[in-house]
């Protein structure tokens, strides 16, 4: 657990999202494949994905800014096909309060 020491002071939203996604992915592997990744593997995957995502966003922001193409658009929930369910997950980090949280909603209508 030394990896999580002081997490409220240094955790950014990307790292938190990657951690949640990896935990979800690891949980699914356990449920459906009866395998569980060791913590050190999750830790190295977390660092690798965090670096890739951070670099990709920085490159995209720079490129869009230079080209004058930065655009924001509203994205909304859509009804899933019959027999399917949609899952939405989100996380929040408040550095000033040194706290974070995550939640999920599963909908089929």
N, CA and C of each residue as an Amber inpcrd file, in Angstrom:
protein
   327
   0.8150000  -1.2130000   0.0000000   0.0000000   0.0000000   0.0000000
   0.8540000   1.2710000   0.0000000   2.1850000   1.1340000   0.0080000
   3.0400000   2.3150000  -0.0090000   2.7680000   3.1880000  -1.2330000
   2.2890000   2.5820000  -2.3280000   1.9720000   3.3160000  -3.5480000
   0.8780000   4.3480000  -3.2970000  -0.0300000   4.0700000  -2.3790000
  -1.1550000   4.9610000  -2.1150000  -0.8680000   5.9900000  -1.0300000
   0.3050000   5.9410000  -0.4160000   0.6440000   6.8910000   0.6350000
   0.6470000   8.3090000   0.0720000  -0.0540000   9.2040000   0.7130000
  -0.1160000  10.5940000   0.2760000  -0.8860000  10.7890000  -1.0150000
  -1.7610000   9.8750000  -1.3230000  -2.4660000   9.9150000  -2.6080000
  -3.3110000  11.1790000  -2.7780000  -3.8720000  11.6950000  -1.7030000
  -4.7020000  12.8890000  -1.8020000  -3.9250000  14.1150000  -2.2170000
  -2.6180000  14.1140000  -1.9780000  -1.7990000  15.2700000  -2.3060000
  -1.3000000  15.2400000  -3.7460000  -1.1780000  14.0450000  -4.3230000
  -0.5460000  13.9640000  -5.6350000  -1.4310000  13.3570000  -6.7180000
  -2.5830000  12.8620000  -6.3770000  -3.4350000  12.1750000  -7.3460000
  -4.0940000  13.1680000  -8.2980000  -3.9880000  12.9000000  -9.5860000
  -4.7290000  13.7220000 -10.5370000  -5.8860000  12.9050000 -11.1060000
  -6.7600000  13.5630000 -11.8190000  -7.9740000  12.9070000 -12.3080000
  -7.6600000  11.7600000 -13.2660000  -6.6400000  11.9170000 -14.0980000
  -6.2850000  10.8560000 -15.0390000  -5.8090000   9.6180000 -14.3010000
  -4.9460000   9.8040000 -13.3250000  -4.4400000   8.6750000 -12.5480000
  -5.5830000   7.9610000 -11.8350000  -6.4930000   8.7210000 -11.2680000
  -7.6330000   8.1340000 -10.5650000  -8.5060000   7.3280000 -11.5260000
  -8.7710000   7.8820000 -12.7090000  -9.5860000   7.1750000 -13.7030000
  -8.9030000   5.8930000 -14.1640000  -7.6000000   5.9520000 -14.3850000
  -6.8550000   4.7590000 -14.8010000  -6.8980000   3.6980000 -13.7080000
  -6.7400000   4.1210000 -12.4640000  -6.7950000   3.1690000 -11.3470000
  -8.1590000   2.4880000 -11.2860000  -9.2250000   3.2630000 -11.4200000
 -10.5820000   2.6880000 -11.3920000 -10.7750000   1.7090000 -12.5390000
 -10.3220000   2.0880000 -13.7330000 -10.4770000   1.2240000 -14.9000000
  -9.7020000  -0.0800000 -14.7220000  -8.4590000   0.0020000 -14.2220000
  -7.6590000  -1.2110000 -14.0310000  -8.2680000  -2.1240000 -12.9680000
  -8.8060000  -1.5450000 -11.9110000  -9.4650000  -2.3640000 -10.8870000
 -10.6900000  -3.0590000 -11.4730000 -11.4680000  -2.3290000 -12.2840000
 -12.6460000  -2.9120000 -12.9340000 -12.2290000  -4.0340000 -13.8810000
 -11.1970000  -3.7850000 -14.6740000 -10.6880000  -4.7820000 -15.6180000
 -10.1920000  -6.0220000 -14.8690000  -9.4580000  -5.8180000 -13.7800000
  -8.9380000  -6.9310000 -12.9840000 -10.0830000  -7.7140000 -12.3460000
 -11.1060000  -7.0160000 -11.8930000 -12.2760000  -7.6780000 -11.3080000
 -12.9640000  -8.5630000 -12.3450000 -13.1170000  -8.0370000 -13.5660000
 -13.7460000  -8.8190000 -14.6300000 -12.9280000 -10.0490000 -14.9960000
 -11.6080000  -9.9200000 -15.0250000 -10.7600000 -11.0870000 -15.2990000
 -10.9440000 -12.1440000 -14.2130000 -11.0960000 -11.6970000 -12.9790000
 -11.3010000 -12.6430000 -11.8860000 -12.6540000 -13.3440000 -12.0200000
 -13.6990000 -12.5670000 -12.3010000 -15.0520000 -13.1310000 -12.4010000
 -15.1980000 -14.0520000 -13.6040000 -14.6930000 -13.6310000 -14.7660000
 -14.9470000 -14.3730000 -15.9970000 -13.8300000 -15.3310000 -16.4130000
 -12.6030000 -15.1020000 -15.9250000 -11.4810000 -15.9530000 -16.3270000
 -10.7900000 -16.6160000 -15.1410000 -11.2610000 -16.3250000 -13.9360000
 -10.6950000 -16.8890000 -12.7090000  -9.1970000 -16.6020000 -12.5720000
  -8.7730000 -15.4140000 -13.0320000  -7.3820000 -14.9870000 -12.8670000
  -7.3730000 -13.6320000 -12.1840000  -6.3180000 -13.3740000 -11.4480000
  -6.1930000 -12.1150000 -10.7210000  -4.7590000 -11.6240000 -10.8590000
  -4.5860000 -10.3950000 -11.3670000  -3.2490000  -9.8330000 -11.5410000
  -2.6820000  -9.4210000 -10.1910000  -1.3890000  -9.6530000  -9.9750000
  -0.7660000  -9.2050000  -8.7280000  -0.6700000  -7.6790000  -8.6880000
  -0.5570000  -7.1410000  -7.4840000  -0.5380000  -5.6930000  -7.2940000
   0.5880000  -5.0320000  -8.0760000   1.7840000  -5.6310000  -8.0910000
   2.9030000  -4.9940000  -8.7830000   2.6360000  -4.8620000 -10.2860000
   1.9020000  -5.8190000 -10.8740000   1.5430000  -5.7170000 -12.2910000
   0.5350000  -4.5830000 -12.4980000  -0.4680000  -4.4880000 -11.6170000
  -1.4370000  -3.3880000 -11.7110000  -0.7340000  -2.0440000 -11.5710000
   0.2160000  -1.9750000 -10.6520000   0.9570000  -0.7360000 -10.4100000
   1.7310000  -0.3160000 -11.6560000   2.4300000  -1.2530000 -12.3000000
   3.1970000  -0.9060000 -13.4990000   2.2630000  -0.5510000 -14.6610000
   1.1490000  -1.2660000 -14.7990000   0.1610000  -0.9310000 -15.8420000
  -0.4120000   0.4600000 -15.6040000  -0.6900000   0.7710000 -14.3390000
  -1.2470000   2.0700000 -13.9670000  -0.3080000   3.1880000 -14.4010000
   0.9620000   3.0510000 -14.0670000   1.9370000   4.0840000 -14.4290000
   2.0680000   4.2120000 -15.9450000   2.0870000   3.0880000 -16.6610000
   2.2410000   3.1000000 -18.1140000   1.0330000   3.7610000 -18.7860000
  -0.1740000   3.3510000 -18.4010000  -1.3910000   3.9330000 -18.9930000
  -1.5070000   5.4190000 -18.6590000  -1.1830000   5.7830000 -17.4280000
  -1.2510000   7.1880000 -17.0240000  -0.3310000   8.0340000 -17.8990000
   0.8800000   7.5590000 -18.1210000   1.8410000   8.2940000 -18.9480000
   1.3260000   8.4240000 -20.3790000   0.8330000   7.3340000 -20.9510000
   0.3310000   7.3630000 -22.3280000  -0.8390000   8.3330000 -22.4840000
  -1.7730000   8.2880000 -21.5620000  -2.9580000   9.1510000 -21.6430000
  -2.5770000  10.6120000 -21.4670000  -1.7270000  10.9000000 -20.4850000
  -1.2970000  12.2780000 -20.2350000  -0.5850000  12.8480000 -21.4570000
   0.3120000  12.0610000 -22.0510000   1.0330000  12.5210000 -23.2430000
   0.0890000  12.7130000 -24.4280000  -0.8730000  11.8130000 -24.6010000
  -1.8220000  11.9280000 -25.7140000  -2.6850000  13.1830000 -25.5790000
  -3.1710000  13.4560000 -24.3590000  -3.9880000  14.6560000 -24.1580000
  -3.1670000  15.9190000 -24.3740000  -1.9270000  15.9340000 -23.8960000
  -1.0740000  17.1070000 -24.0800000  -0.8250000  17.3550000 -25.5660000
  -0.5540000  16.2960000 -26.3100000  -0.3110000  16.4210000 -27.7510000
  -1.5740000  16.8990000 -28.4710000  -2.7230000  16.3310000 -28.1160000
  -3.9830000  16.7200000 -28.7580000  -4.3240000  18.1780000 -28.4640000
  -4.1650000  18.5980000 -27.2110000  -4.4700000  19.9870000 -26.8490000
  -3.5620000  20.9450000 -27.6010000  -2.2750000  20.5990000 -27.6940000
  -1.3290000  21.4570000 -28.4090000  -1.7020000  21.5450000 -29.8880000
  -1.9640000  20.4050000 -30.5070000  -2.3010000  20.3570000 -31.9330000
  -3.5770000  21.1360000 -32.2230000  -4.6180000  20.9020000 -31.4400000
  -5.8850000  21.6060000 -31.6660000  -5.7440000  23.0960000 -31.4240000
  -4.9680000  23.4730000 -30.4050000  -4.7630000  24.8890000 -30.1180000
  -4.0260000  25.5930000 -31.2420000  -2.9890000  24.9490000 -31.7780000
  -2.2080000  25.5260000 -32.8730000  -3.0670000  25.6810000 -34.1190000
  -3.9010000  24.7010000 -34.3920000  -4.7440000  24.7390000 -35.5880000
  -6.0140000  25.5620000 -35.3910000  -6.2550000  26.0410000 -34.1730000
  -7.4640000  26.8050000 -33.8900000  -8.7190000  25.9650000 -33.9820000
  -8.5960000  24.6770000 -33.6730000  -9.7180000  23.7580000 -33.8390000
 -10.3100000  23.2790000 -32.5170000  -9.8870000  23.8590000 -31.4160000
 -10.4210000  23.4090000 -30.1320000 -11.9320000  23.5940000 -30.1280000
 -12.6500000  22.5320000 -29.8340000 -14.1120000  22.5590000 -29.8780000
 -14.6620000  21.7620000 -28.7060000 -15.7300000  22.2620000 -28.1140000
 -16.4020000  21.5440000 -27.0340000 -17.7990000  21.1900000 -27.5110000
 -18.2630000  19.9890000 -27.1610000 -19.6200000  19.6140000 -27.5240000
 -20.2410000  18.7990000 -26.3950000 -21.5510000  18.8920000 -26.2840000
 -22.2950000  18.1820000 -25.2570000 -22.5040000  16.7410000 -25.7000000
 -22.2490000  15.8180000 -24.8060000 -22.4710000  14.3980000 -25.0660000
 -23.5460000  13.9310000 -24.1040000 -24.5170000  13.1710000 -24.6100000
 -25.6070000  12.7270000 -23.7420000 -25.7780000  11.2180000 -23.8170000
 -26.5070000  10.6900000 -22.8500000 -26.7690000   9.2610000 -22.7580000
 -27.7760000   8.8490000 -23.8150000 -27.5650000   7.6650000 -24.3960000
 -28.5020000   7.1330000 -25.3880000 -29.0080000   5.7770000 -24.9170000
 -30.2480000   5.4940000 -25.2000000 -30.8720000   4.2210000 -24.8510000
 -30.1000000   3.0770000 -25.5060000 -29.7390000   2.0300000 -24.7360000
 -29.0130000   0.9050000 -25.3390000 -29.9490000   0.0410000 -26.1790000
 -29.3950000  -0.7870000 -27.0640000 -30.2270000  -1.7070000 -27.8470000
 -30.9660000  -2.6800000 -26.9260000 -32.0520000  -3.2370000 -27.4130000
 -32.8470000  -4.2110000 -26.6550000 -31.9530000  -5.3500000 -26.1650000
 -32.0840000  -5.6890000 -24.8890000 -31.3050000  -6.7760000 -24.3120000
 -29.9240000  -6.3670000 -23.8210000 -29.5870000  -5.0860000 -23.9310000
 -28.2830000  -4.5900000 -23.4970000 -28.4620000  -3.6370000 -22.3210000
 -27.4000000  -3.4130000 -21.5870000 -27.3760000  -2.4220000 -20.5110000
 -26.1520000  -1.5380000 -20.7170000 -26.2440000  -0.2930000 -20.3040000
 -25.1190000   0.6400000 -20.3750000 -24.5990000   0.8950000 -18.9690000
 -23.2920000   1.0060000 -18.8550000 -22.6960000   1.3480000 -17.5660000
 -21.9340000   2.6540000 -17.7330000 -22.1090000   3.5420000 -16.7810000
 -21.4050000   4.8120000 -16.7710000 -20.6550000   4.9060000 -15.4540000
 -19.3710000   5.1660000 -15.5390000 -18.5720000   5.3380000 -14.3300000
 -17.9520000   6.7210000 -14.3530000 -17.7120000   7.2520000 -13.1870000
 -17.1110000   8.5730000 -13.0890000 -16.3360000   8.6610000 -11.7870000
 -15.4280000   9.5720000 -11.7440000 -14.6460000   9.7860000 -10.5330000
 -14.4110000  11.2650000 -10.3170000 -14.1070000  11.6200000  -9.1010000
 -13.8840000  13.0090000  -8.7330000 -12.7380000  13.0800000  -7.7440000
 -11.8560000  14.0460000  -7.9440000 -10.7490000  14.2910000  -7.0300000
 -10.8270000  15.7450000  -6.5870000 -10.7990000  15.9800000  -5.2820000
 -10.7560000  17.3350000  -4.7310000  -9.4610000  17.4350000  -3.9330000
  -8.4260000  17.9780000  -4.5800000  -7.1180000  18.0300000  -3.9360000
  -7.1330000  18.8730000  -2.6640000  -7.8820000  19.9800000  -2.6860000
  -7.9190000  20.8570000  -1.5180000  -8.4390000  20.1340000  -0.2840000
  -9.3460000  19.1930000  -0.4710000  -9.9040000  18.4180000   0.6470000
  -9.2080000  17.0730000   0.8140000  -8.2530000  16.7870000  -0.0610000
  -7.5370000  15.5090000  -0.0610000  -8.5080000  14.3310000  -0.0560000
  -9.4580000  14.3700000  -0.9880000 -10.4360000  13.2850000  -1.0620000
 -10.7280000  12.9400000  -2.5210000 -11.2330000  11.7330000  -2.7070000
 -11.6320000  11.2930000  -4.0340000 -12.7700000  10.2890000  -3.8850000
 -13.5300000  10.1180000  -4.9660000 -14.6470000   9.1900000  -4.9470000
 -14.8930000   8.6730000  -6.3580000 -15.6380000   7.5930000  -6.4540000
 -16.0150000   7.0380000  -7.7530000 -17.4180000   6.4670000  -7.6350000
 -18.1090000   6.3920000  -8.7550000 -19.4550000   5.8320000  -8.7500000
 -19.7890000   5.2380000 -10.1020000 -20.8290000   4.4400000 -10.1400000
 -21.2750000   3.7980000 -11.3730000 -22.7930000   3.7630000 -11.4260000
 -23.3310000   3.7780000 -12.6430000 -24.7620000   3.6160000 -12.8730000
 -24.9160000   2.6120000 -14.0110000 -25.7850000   1.6270000 -13.8150000
 -26.0920000   0.6620000 -14.8680000 -27.5520000   0.8540000 -15.2470000
 -27.8140000   1.0920000 -16.5570000 -29.1840000   1.3360000 -17.0180000
 -29.4970000   0.4650000 -18.2200000 -30.7520000   0.0200000 -18.2820000
 -31.2170000  -0.7020000 -19.4630000 -32.4890000  -0.0850000 -20.0300000
 -32.9080000   1.0570000 -19.4760000 -34.0780000   1.7560000 -20.0170000
 -33.8960000   3.2460000 -19.9200000
